[in-house]
Amino acid sequence: MTYASPISELNATTMPLRPVADGDAQDLFGLLSLCYAEYPGCYVDPHDDLPDLLAPSASYAATDGAFWVVEDGRGRVCACVAVDFPEAGAAELHRLYVRPDQRGRGLGAMLVRQAESHARSKGASRIVLWSDTRFTTAHRLYARWGYTQFDGQRELADISKSAEYRFEKELQLACLANSMKIA
C-alpha cells in the first residue's frame, strides 16, 4: 500500500501539475485571498476584477491560452499560473500565485518554466507580465528568473486601487535552449 507524502515533504518534483478545470474556481479564489491578505489594501473581487477565474479553463481556452494548477497532498489547489497571447510573437504571464505555506519549494519557478515552455511552443519570442507594485518579493523572483522591470507603472481601476510594474523576458527558441544545455 502506498501513502501520499506528508505535506511537509511535498515540493515541485512531487506535487502534481495539471491543466485548470472550471471547477477549480473556488480553490483559486481561496488561493488569491490568502495571497492578497499579505498586502494591506489588496482585495479579491471575482466579478469585477477577476472574471477570468469564474470559469478559468473556458476563459483561457477562448483566447488560445493555457492555465495550470498545482495540488497539495489533500488535492487542493495551492499554486497556479496562466499564459495567453495578446499579440503576435508575445505571450503574457498571468495569475502566478503560490499559497504562503507552500512557498520555497520551487513551485513558482516550475510554473514559470511551464508557461515559458508553452509560450515558446506557440511561437512567442518574448513574454511579459504585470505585477502589483506591492508584491516586492515577487519582483525579486522575476529578476532572478531573467525578467527585466520596465520604468513606469500602470494604474488599474480595481477595488484594490492597484498599480502595476511591467516585466519582460526574451524567450530563446526551444532548439537554441536545448543546444545550450548540451554545451
PyMOL commands that place a pseudoatom at each C-alpha (Angstrom):
pseudoatom trace, name=CA, resn=MET, resi=1, chain=A, elem=C, hetatm=0, pos=[0.000, 0.000, 0.000]
pseudoatom trace, name=CA, resn=THR, resi=2, chain=A, elem=C, hetatm=0, pos=[1.306, 3.483, -0.844]
pseudoatom trace, name=CA, resn=TYR, resi=3, chain=A, elem=C, hetatm=0, pos=[0.567, 6.615, 1.068]
pseudoatom trace, name=CA, resn=ALA, resi=4, chain=A, elem=C, hetatm=0, pos=[0.613, 10.218, -0.062]
pseudoatom trace, name=CA, resn=SER, resi=5, chain=A, elem=C, hetatm=0, pos=[3.673, 12.157, 1.010]
pseudoatom trace, name=CA, resn=PRO, resi=6, chain=A, elem=C, hetatm=0, pos=[3.222, 14.235, 4.136]
pseudoatom trace, name=CA, resn=ILE, resi=7, chain=A, elem=C, hetatm=0, pos=[2.530, 17.816, 3.131]
pseudoatom trace, name=CA, resn=SER, resi=8, chain=A, elem=C, hetatm=0, pos=[5.846, 18.922, 4.642]
pseudoatom trace, name=CA, resn=GLU, resi=9, chain=A, elem=C, hetatm=0, pos=[7.675, 16.700, 2.107]
pseudoatom trace, name=CA, resn=LEU, resi=10, chain=A, elem=C, hetatm=0, pos=[5.883, 17.986, -0.990]
pseudoatom trace, name=CA, resn=ASN, resi=11, chain=A, elem=C, hetatm=0, pos=[7.835, 20.090, -3.479]
pseudoatom trace, name=CA, resn=ALA, resi=12, chain=A, elem=C, hetatm=0, pos=[7.943, 20.938, -7.179]
pseudoatom trace, name=CA, resn=THR, resi=13, chain=A, elem=C, hetatm=0, pos=[9.082, 17.414, -8.062]
pseudoatom trace, name=CA, resn=THR, resi=14, chain=A, elem=C, hetatm=0, pos=[6.373, 15.608, -6.075]
pseudoatom trace, name=CA, resn=MET, resi=15, chain=A, elem=C, hetatm=0, pos=[3.301, 17.833, -6.466]
pseudoatom trace, name=CA, resn=PRO, resi=16, chain=A, elem=C, hetatm=0, pos=[1.043, 17.223, -9.464]
pseudoatom trace, name=CA, resn=LEU, resi=17, chain=A, elem=C, hetatm=0, pos=[0.783, 19.922, -12.143]
pseudoatom trace, name=CA, resn=ARG, resi=18, chain=A, elem=C, hetatm=0, pos=[-2.353, 19.765, -14.271]
pseudoatom trace, name=CA, resn=PRO, resi=19, chain=A, elem=C, hetatm=0, pos=[-4.487, 21.947, -16.530]
pseudoatom trace, name=CA, resn=VAL, resi=20, chain=A, elem=C, hetatm=0, pos=[-7.022, 24.035, -14.649]
pseudoatom trace, name=CA, resn=ALA, resi=21, chain=A, elem=C, hetatm=0, pos=[-10.678, 22.964, -14.620]
pseudoatom trace, name=CA, resn=ASP, resi=22, chain=A, elem=C, hetatm=0, pos=[-13.601, 25.341, -14.339]
pseudoatom trace, name=CA, resn=GLY, resi=23, chain=A, elem=C, hetatm=0, pos=[-14.451, 23.525, -11.102]
pseudoatom trace, name=CA, resn=ASP, resi=24, chain=A, elem=C, hetatm=0, pos=[-11.224, 24.888, -9.573]
pseudoatom trace, name=CA, resn=ALA, resi=25, chain=A, elem=C, hetatm=0, pos=[-12.695, 28.397, -9.300]
pseudoatom trace, name=CA, resn=GLN, resi=26, chain=A, elem=C, hetatm=0, pos=[-13.450, 28.173, -5.573]
pseudoatom trace, name=CA, resn=ASP, resi=27, chain=A, elem=C, hetatm=0, pos=[-9.932, 26.930, -4.766]
pseudoatom trace, name=CA, resn=LEU, resi=28, chain=A, elem=C, hetatm=0, pos=[-8.439, 29.677, -6.940]
pseudoatom trace, name=CA, resn=PHE, resi=29, chain=A, elem=C, hetatm=0, pos=[-10.375, 32.401, -5.146]
pseudoatom trace, name=CA, resn=GLY, resi=30, chain=A, elem=C, hetatm=0, pos=[-9.259, 30.926, -1.829]
pseudoatom trace, name=CA, resn=LEU, resi=31, chain=A, elem=C, hetatm=0, pos=[-5.643, 30.897, -3.019]
pseudoatom trace, name=CA, resn=LEU, resi=32, chain=A, elem=C, hetatm=0, pos=[-5.784, 34.514, -4.186]
pseudoatom trace, name=CA, resn=SER, resi=33, chain=A, elem=C, hetatm=0, pos=[-7.495, 35.572, -0.957]
pseudoatom trace, name=CA, resn=LEU, resi=34, chain=A, elem=C, hetatm=0, pos=[-4.641, 34.079, 1.074]
pseudoatom trace, name=CA, resn=CYS, resi=35, chain=A, elem=C, hetatm=0, pos=[-2.014, 35.724, -1.123]
pseudoatom trace, name=CA, resn=TYR, resi=36, chain=A, elem=C, hetatm=0, pos=[-3.732, 39.129, -1.212]
pseudoatom trace, name=CA, resn=ALA, resi=37, chain=A, elem=C, hetatm=0, pos=[-4.226, 39.087, 2.575]
pseudoatom trace, name=CA, resn=GLU, resi=38, chain=A, elem=C, hetatm=0, pos=[-0.460, 39.596, 2.940]
pseudoatom trace, name=CA, resn=TYR, resi=39, chain=A, elem=C, hetatm=0, pos=[-0.774, 43.079, 1.434]
pseudoatom trace, name=CA, resn=PRO, resi=40, chain=A, elem=C, hetatm=0, pos=[-2.823, 45.824, 3.096]
pseudoatom trace, name=CA, resn=GLY, resi=41, chain=A, elem=C, hetatm=0, pos=[-5.442, 47.177, 0.730]
pseudoatom trace, name=CA, resn=CYS, resi=42, chain=A, elem=C, hetatm=0, pos=[-5.464, 44.169, -1.636]
pseudoatom trace, name=CA, resn=TYR, resi=43, chain=A, elem=C, hetatm=0, pos=[-8.867, 42.553, -2.057]
pseudoatom trace, name=CA, resn=VAL, resi=44, chain=A, elem=C, hetatm=0, pos=[-10.325, 39.763, -4.170]
pseudoatom trace, name=CA, resn=ASP, resi=45, chain=A, elem=C, hetatm=0, pos=[-13.309, 40.908, -6.241]
pseudoatom trace, name=CA, resn=PRO, resi=46, chain=A, elem=C, hetatm=0, pos=[-14.215, 37.994, -8.511]
pseudoatom trace, name=CA, resn=HIS, resi=47, chain=A, elem=C, hetatm=0, pos=[-16.915, 39.645, -10.562]
pseudoatom trace, name=CA, resn=ASP, resi=48, chain=A, elem=C, hetatm=0, pos=[-15.313, 42.982, -11.417]
pseudoatom trace, name=CA, resn=ASP, resi=49, chain=A, elem=C, hetatm=0, pos=[-11.563, 42.358, -11.185]
pseudoatom trace, name=CA, resn=LEU, resi=50, chain=A, elem=C, hetatm=0, pos=[-11.082, 38.625, -11.792]
pseudoatom trace, name=CA, resn=PRO, resi=51, chain=A, elem=C, hetatm=0, pos=[-13.815, 37.432, -14.183]
pseudoatom trace, name=CA, resn=ASP, resi=52, chain=A, elem=C, hetatm=0, pos=[-11.388, 35.019, -15.879]
pseudoatom trace, name=CA, resn=LEU, resi=53, chain=A, elem=C, hetatm=0, pos=[-11.316, 32.969, -12.669]
pseudoatom trace, name=CA, resn=LEU, resi=54, chain=A, elem=C, hetatm=0, pos=[-15.068, 32.316, -12.613]
pseudoatom trace, name=CA, resn=ALA, resi=55, chain=A, elem=C, hetatm=0, pos=[-14.554, 29.714, -15.377]
pseudoatom trace, name=CA, resn=PRO, resi=56, chain=A, elem=C, hetatm=0, pos=[-10.763, 29.624, -15.793]
pseudoatom trace, name=CA, resn=SER, resi=57, chain=A, elem=C, hetatm=0, pos=[-10.473, 26.752, -18.251]
pseudoatom trace, name=CA, resn=ALA, resi=58, chain=A, elem=C, hetatm=0, pos=[-13.060, 28.216, -20.603]
pseudoatom trace, name=CA, resn=SER, resi=59, chain=A, elem=C, hetatm=0, pos=[-11.675, 31.749, -20.234]
pseudoatom trace, name=CA, resn=TYR, resi=60, chain=A, elem=C, hetatm=0, pos=[-8.143, 30.845, -21.276]
pseudoatom trace, name=CA, resn=ALA, resi=61, chain=A, elem=C, hetatm=0, pos=[-9.170, 28.284, -23.920]
pseudoatom trace, name=CA, resn=ALA, resi=62, chain=A, elem=C, hetatm=0, pos=[-11.233, 31.013, -25.606]
pseudoatom trace, name=CA, resn=THR, resi=63, chain=A, elem=C, hetatm=0, pos=[-8.050, 33.067, -26.140]
pseudoatom trace, name=CA, resn=ASP, resi=64, chain=A, elem=C, hetatm=0, pos=[-5.800, 30.099, -27.083]
pseudoatom trace, name=CA, resn=GLY, resi=65, chain=A, elem=C, hetatm=0, pos=[-4.170, 30.488, -23.690]
pseudoatom trace, name=CA, resn=ALA, resi=66, chain=A, elem=C, hetatm=0, pos=[-3.428, 27.915, -21.022]
pseudoatom trace, name=CA, resn=PHE, resi=67, chain=A, elem=C, hetatm=0, pos=[-3.788, 27.725, -17.252]
pseudoatom trace, name=CA, resn=TRP, resi=68, chain=A, elem=C, hetatm=0, pos=[-2.214, 25.215, -14.854]
pseudoatom trace, name=CA, resn=VAL, resi=69, chain=A, elem=C, hetatm=0, pos=[-2.611, 24.452, -11.183]
pseudoatom trace, name=CA, resn=VAL, resi=70, chain=A, elem=C, hetatm=0, pos=[-0.627, 22.501, -8.618]
pseudoatom trace, name=CA, resn=GLU, resi=71, chain=A, elem=C, hetatm=0, pos=[-2.414, 20.477, -5.950]
pseudoatom trace, name=CA, resn=ASP, resi=72, chain=A, elem=C, hetatm=0, pos=[-1.224, 19.876, -2.421]
pseudoatom trace, name=CA, resn=GLY, resi=73, chain=A, elem=C, hetatm=0, pos=[-1.320, 16.494, -0.679]
pseudoatom trace, name=CA, resn=ARG, resi=74, chain=A, elem=C, hetatm=0, pos=[-5.039, 16.947, 0.013]
pseudoatom trace, name=CA, resn=GLY, resi=75, chain=A, elem=C, hetatm=0, pos=[-5.945, 17.659, -3.609]
pseudoatom trace, name=CA, resn=ARG, resi=76, chain=A, elem=C, hetatm=0, pos=[-6.432, 21.397, -3.041]
pseudoatom trace, name=CA, resn=VAL, resi=77, chain=A, elem=C, hetatm=0, pos=[-5.078, 23.970, -5.470]
pseudoatom trace, name=CA, resn=CYS, resi=78, chain=A, elem=C, hetatm=0, pos=[-2.024, 25.552, -3.862]
pseudoatom trace, name=CA, resn=ALA, resi=79, chain=A, elem=C, hetatm=0, pos=[-0.384, 27.279, -6.837]
pseudoatom trace, name=CA, resn=CYS, resi=80, chain=A, elem=C, hetatm=0, pos=[-1.292, 28.439, -10.318]
pseudoatom trace, name=CA, resn=VAL, resi=81, chain=A, elem=C, hetatm=0, pos=[-0.142, 30.213, -13.474]
pseudoatom trace, name=CA, resn=ALA, resi=82, chain=A, elem=C, hetatm=0, pos=[-1.738, 31.187, -16.774]
pseudoatom trace, name=CA, resn=VAL, resi=83, chain=A, elem=C, hetatm=0, pos=[-0.477, 32.435, -20.118]
pseudoatom trace, name=CA, resn=ASP, resi=84, chain=A, elem=C, hetatm=0, pos=[-2.168, 33.972, -23.124]
pseudoatom trace, name=CA, resn=PHE, resi=85, chain=A, elem=C, hetatm=0, pos=[-1.130, 35.626, -26.364]
pseudoatom trace, name=CA, resn=PRO, resi=86, chain=A, elem=C, hetatm=0, pos=[-2.244, 39.263, -26.650]
pseudoatom trace, name=CA, resn=GLU, resi=87, chain=A, elem=C, hetatm=0, pos=[-0.264, 39.923, -29.844]
pseudoatom trace, name=CA, resn=ALA, resi=88, chain=A, elem=C, hetatm=0, pos=[1.751, 38.026, -32.438]
pseudoatom trace, name=CA, resn=GLY, resi=89, chain=A, elem=C, hetatm=0, pos=[5.092, 36.828, -31.089]
pseudoatom trace, name=CA, resn=ALA, resi=90, chain=A, elem=C, hetatm=0, pos=[4.297, 37.772, -27.493]
pseudoatom trace, name=CA, resn=ALA, resi=91, chain=A, elem=C, hetatm=0, pos=[2.933, 35.873, -24.535]
pseudoatom trace, name=CA, resn=GLU, resi=92, chain=A, elem=C, hetatm=0, pos=[1.636, 37.315, -21.297]
pseudoatom trace, name=CA, resn=LEU, resi=93, chain=A, elem=C, hetatm=0, pos=[2.031, 35.505, -17.990]
pseudoatom trace, name=CA, resn=HIS, resi=94, chain=A, elem=C, hetatm=0, pos=[-0.910, 35.816, -15.595]
pseudoatom trace, name=CA, resn=ARG, resi=95, chain=A, elem=C, hetatm=0, pos=[-2.077, 34.528, -12.229]
pseudoatom trace, name=CA, resn=LEU, resi=96, chain=A, elem=C, hetatm=0, pos=[1.218, 33.320, -10.762]
pseudoatom trace, name=CA, resn=TYR, resi=97, chain=A, elem=C, hetatm=0, pos=[0.308, 32.615, -7.150]
pseudoatom trace, name=CA, resn=VAL, resi=98, chain=A, elem=C, hetatm=0, pos=[1.689, 30.174, -4.590]
pseudoatom trace, name=CA, resn=ARG, resi=99, chain=A, elem=C, hetatm=0, pos=[-0.075, 29.631, -1.285]
pseudoatom trace, name=CA, resn=PRO, resi=100, chain=A, elem=C, hetatm=0, pos=[2.033, 31.122, 1.537]
pseudoatom trace, name=CA, resn=ASP, resi=101, chain=A, elem=C, hetatm=0, pos=[2.556, 27.770, 3.293]
pseudoatom trace, name=CA, resn=GLN, resi=102, chain=A, elem=C, hetatm=0, pos=[3.843, 26.200, 0.048]
pseudoatom trace, name=CA, resn=ARG, resi=103, chain=A, elem=C, hetatm=0, pos=[6.443, 28.825, -0.881]
pseudoatom trace, name=CA, resn=GLY, resi=104, chain=A, elem=C, hetatm=0, pos=[10.132, 27.989, -1.023]
pseudoatom trace, name=CA, resn=ARG, resi=105, chain=A, elem=C, hetatm=0, pos=[9.539, 24.580, -2.627]
pseudoatom trace, name=CA, resn=GLY, resi=106, chain=A, elem=C, hetatm=0, pos=[10.217, 25.573, -6.238]
pseudoatom trace, name=CA, resn=LEU, resi=107, chain=A, elem=C, hetatm=0, pos=[6.573, 25.727, -7.295]
pseudoatom trace, name=CA, resn=GLY, resi=108, chain=A, elem=C, hetatm=0, pos=[6.748, 29.274, -8.669]
pseudoatom trace, name=CA, resn=ALA, resi=109, chain=A, elem=C, hetatm=0, pos=[9.837, 28.507, -10.743]
pseudoatom trace, name=CA, resn=MET, resi=110, chain=A, elem=C, hetatm=0, pos=[8.252, 25.293, -12.052]
pseudoatom trace, name=CA, resn=LEU, resi=111, chain=A, elem=C, hetatm=0, pos=[5.089, 27.148, -13.061]
pseudoatom trace, name=CA, resn=VAL, resi=112, chain=A, elem=C, hetatm=0, pos=[7.005, 29.939, -14.806]
pseudoatom trace, name=CA, resn=ARG, resi=113, chain=A, elem=C, hetatm=0, pos=[9.066, 27.346, -16.723]
pseudoatom trace, name=CA, resn=GLN, resi=114, chain=A, elem=C, hetatm=0, pos=[5.812, 25.653, -17.774]
pseudoatom trace, name=CA, resn=ALA, resi=115, chain=A, elem=C, hetatm=0, pos=[4.320, 28.934, -19.007]
pseudoatom trace, name=CA, resn=GLU, resi=116, chain=A, elem=C, hetatm=0, pos=[7.529, 29.908, -20.834]
pseudoatom trace, name=CA, resn=SER, resi=117, chain=A, elem=C, hetatm=0, pos=[7.787, 26.495, -22.496]
pseudoatom trace, name=CA, resn=HIS, resi=118, chain=A, elem=C, hetatm=0, pos=[4.177, 26.719, -23.648]
pseudoatom trace, name=CA, resn=ALA, resi=119, chain=A, elem=C, hetatm=0, pos=[4.766, 30.245, -24.956]
pseudoatom trace, name=CA, resn=ARG, resi=120, chain=A, elem=C, hetatm=0, pos=[7.781, 29.053, -26.960]
pseudoatom trace, name=CA, resn=SER, resi=121, chain=A, elem=C, hetatm=0, pos=[5.747, 26.170, -28.391]
pseudoatom trace, name=CA, resn=LYS, resi=122, chain=A, elem=C, hetatm=0, pos=[3.193, 28.717, -29.635]
pseudoatom trace, name=CA, resn=GLY, resi=123, chain=A, elem=C, hetatm=0, pos=[5.900, 30.798, -31.329]
pseudoatom trace, name=CA, resn=ALA, resi=124, chain=A, elem=C, hetatm=0, pos=[6.311, 33.573, -28.759]
pseudoatom trace, name=CA, resn=SER, resi=125, chain=A, elem=C, hetatm=0, pos=[9.722, 35.246, -28.743]
pseudoatom trace, name=CA, resn=ARG, resi=126, chain=A, elem=C, hetatm=0, pos=[9.053, 37.228, -25.572]
pseudoatom trace, name=CA, resn=ILE, resi=127, chain=A, elem=C, hetatm=0, pos=[6.876, 37.036, -22.502]
pseudoatom trace, name=CA, resn=VAL, resi=128, chain=A, elem=C, hetatm=0, pos=[5.557, 39.922, -20.438]
pseudoatom trace, name=CA, resn=LEU, resi=129, chain=A, elem=C, hetatm=0, pos=[3.875, 40.135, -17.070]
pseudoatom trace, name=CA, resn=TRP, resi=130, chain=A, elem=C, hetatm=0, pos=[2.401, 42.844, -14.888]
pseudoatom trace, name=CA, resn=SER, resi=131, chain=A, elem=C, hetatm=0, pos=[2.861, 42.724, -11.122]
pseudoatom trace, name=CA, resn=ASP, resi=132, chain=A, elem=C, hetatm=0, pos=[1.293, 44.834, -8.392]
pseudoatom trace, name=CA, resn=THR, resi=133, chain=A, elem=C, hetatm=0, pos=[3.769, 47.381, -7.039]
pseudoatom trace, name=CA, resn=ARG, resi=134, chain=A, elem=C, hetatm=0, pos=[3.199, 45.951, -3.537]
pseudoatom trace, name=CA, resn=PHE, resi=135, chain=A, elem=C, hetatm=0, pos=[4.437, 42.460, -4.499]
pseudoatom trace, name=CA, resn=THR, resi=136, chain=A, elem=C, hetatm=0, pos=[8.125, 43.243, -3.915]
pseudoatom trace, name=CA, resn=THR, resi=137, chain=A, elem=C, hetatm=0, pos=[9.126, 39.670, -3.077]
pseudoatom trace, name=CA, resn=ALA, resi=138, chain=A, elem=C, hetatm=0, pos=[7.715, 38.524, -6.419]
pseudoatom trace, name=CA, resn=HIS, resi=139, chain=A, elem=C, hetatm=0, pos=[9.653, 41.283, -8.193]
pseudoatom trace, name=CA, resn=ARG, resi=140, chain=A, elem=C, hetatm=0, pos=[12.928, 39.884, -6.835]
pseudoatom trace, name=CA, resn=LEU, resi=141, chain=A, elem=C, hetatm=0, pos=[11.970, 36.426, -8.095]
pseudoatom trace, name=CA, resn=TYR, resi=142, chain=A, elem=C, hetatm=0, pos=[11.142, 37.756, -11.561]
pseudoatom trace, name=CA, resn=ALA, resi=143, chain=A, elem=C, hetatm=0, pos=[14.567, 39.414, -11.714]
pseudoatom trace, name=CA, resn=ARG, resi=144, chain=A, elem=C, hetatm=0, pos=[16.230, 36.155, -10.652]
pseudoatom trace, name=CA, resn=TRP, resi=145, chain=A, elem=C, hetatm=0, pos=[14.303, 34.318, -13.394]
pseudoatom trace, name=CA, resn=GLY, resi=146, chain=A, elem=C, hetatm=0, pos=[15.627, 36.702, -16.052]
pseudoatom trace, name=CA, resn=TYR, resi=147, chain=A, elem=C, hetatm=0, pos=[12.799, 39.233, -16.306]
pseudoatom trace, name=CA, resn=THR, resi=148, chain=A, elem=C, hetatm=0, pos=[13.597, 42.917, -16.756]
pseudoatom trace, name=CA, resn=GLN, resi=149, chain=A, elem=C, hetatm=0, pos=[11.462, 45.504, -14.987]
pseudoatom trace, name=CA, resn=PHE, resi=150, chain=A, elem=C, hetatm=0, pos=[10.465, 48.493, -17.116]
pseudoatom trace, name=CA, resn=ASP, resi=151, chain=A, elem=C, hetatm=0, pos=[10.227, 52.066, -15.868]
pseudoatom trace, name=CA, resn=GLY, resi=152, chain=A, elem=C, hetatm=0, pos=[6.839, 53.472, -15.001]
pseudoatom trace, name=CA, resn=GLN, resi=153, chain=A, elem=C, hetatm=0, pos=[3.664, 51.759, -13.953]
pseudoatom trace, name=CA, resn=ARG, resi=154, chain=A, elem=C, hetatm=0, pos=[0.042, 51.430, -14.976]
pseudoatom trace, name=CA, resn=GLU, resi=155, chain=A, elem=C, hetatm=0, pos=[-2.889, 52.242, -12.723]
pseudoatom trace, name=CA, resn=LEU, resi=156, chain=A, elem=C, hetatm=0, pos=[-5.857, 49.876, -12.579]
pseudoatom trace, name=CA, resn=ALA, resi=157, chain=A, elem=C, hetatm=0, pos=[-9.443, 50.825, -11.822]
pseudoatom trace, name=CA, resn=ASP, resi=158, chain=A, elem=C, hetatm=0, pos=[-9.940, 47.907, -9.431]
pseudoatom trace, name=CA, resn=ILE, resi=159, chain=A, elem=C, hetatm=0, pos=[-11.202, 47.573, -5.868]
pseudoatom trace, name=CA, resn=SER, resi=160, chain=A, elem=C, hetatm=0, pos=[-7.601, 47.482, -4.564]
pseudoatom trace, name=CA, resn=LYS, resi=161, chain=A, elem=C, hetatm=0, pos=[-6.545, 50.663, -6.402]
pseudoatom trace, name=CA, resn=SER, resi=162, chain=A, elem=C, hetatm=0, pos=[-3.654, 48.683, -7.860]
pseudoatom trace, name=CA, resn=ALA, resi=163, chain=A, elem=C, hetatm=0, pos=[-0.652, 49.994, -9.715]
pseudoatom trace, name=CA, resn=GLU, resi=164, chain=A, elem=C, hetatm=0, pos=[1.493, 47.525, -11.636]
pseudoatom trace, name=CA, resn=TYR, resi=165, chain=A, elem=C, hetatm=0, pos=[5.026, 47.275, -12.964]
pseudoatom trace, name=CA, resn=ARG, resi=166, chain=A, elem=C, hetatm=0, pos=[5.763, 45.687, -16.338]
pseudoatom trace, name=CA, resn=PHE, resi=167, chain=A, elem=C, hetatm=0, pos=[8.347, 42.908, -16.612]
pseudoatom trace, name=CA, resn=GLU, resi=168, chain=A, elem=C, hetatm=0, pos=[9.561, 41.282, -19.811]
pseudoatom trace, name=CA, resn=LYS, resi=169, chain=A, elem=C, hetatm=0, pos=[11.829, 38.439, -20.851]
pseudoatom trace, name=CA, resn=GLU, resi=170, chain=A, elem=C, hetatm=0, pos=[13.124, 37.385, -24.255]
pseudoatom trace, name=CA, resn=LEU, resi=171, chain=A, elem=C, hetatm=0, pos=[12.422, 33.712, -24.912]
pseudoatom trace, name=CA, resn=GLN, resi=172, chain=A, elem=C, hetatm=0, pos=[15.059, 31.612, -26.629]
pseudoatom trace, name=CA, resn=LEU, resi=173, chain=A, elem=C, hetatm=0, pos=[13.852, 29.257, -29.301]
pseudoatom trace, name=CA, resn=ALA, resi=174, chain=A, elem=C, hetatm=0, pos=[13.460, 25.742, -27.916]
pseudoatom trace, name=CA, resn=CYS, resi=175, chain=A, elem=C, hetatm=0, pos=[16.170, 24.297, -30.188]
pseudoatom trace, name=CA, resn=LEU, resi=176, chain=A, elem=C, hetatm=0, pos=[18.634, 27.017, -29.096]
pseudoatom trace, name=CA, resn=ALA, resi=177, chain=A, elem=C, hetatm=0, pos=[17.770, 26.489, -25.433]
pseudoatom trace, name=CA, resn=ASN, resi=178, chain=A, elem=C, hetatm=0, pos=[18.296, 22.726, -25.796]
pseudoatom trace, name=CA, resn=SER, resi=179, chain=A, elem=C, hetatm=0, pos=[21.649, 23.168, -27.561]
pseudoatom trace, name=CA, resn=MET, resi=180, chain=A, elem=C, hetatm=0, pos=[22.795, 25.447, -24.765]
pseudoatom trace, name=CA, resn=LYS, resi=181, chain=A, elem=C, hetatm=0, pos=[22.028, 22.741, -22.184]
pseudoatom trace, name=CA, resn=ILE, resi=182, chain=A, elem=C, hetatm=0, pos=[24.178, 20.239, -24.090]
pseudoatom trace, name=CA, resn=ALA, resi=183, chain=A, elem=C, hetatm=0, pos=[27.215, 22.510, -24.327]
for i in range(1, 183): cmd.bond("trace and resi %d" % i, "trace and resi %d" % (i + 1))
show_as sticks, trace
zoom trace
